[in-house]
């Protein structure tokens, strides 16, 4: 398991009350890309919520999204 040194989206929302639209869209699109990648690998997320989204500062980005608490889909 990877150690994530970032902030949970739920905490960020509590701190700021709301995010600017451009930041929100960037986070949303990264989540969509991550979920598409996971689904293509047979992994689903059954409880996606702000407390399962971690924001990291890396690669010169303010928010690099990691989704946590994933489960394998059983056939």
Secondary structure, DSSP 4 states (H G I P E B T S, - for coil): -----SEEHHHHHHHHSS--HHHHHHHHHHHHHHHHHHHHTTEE-S---GGGEEEEEETTEEEEEEE---EEPP-
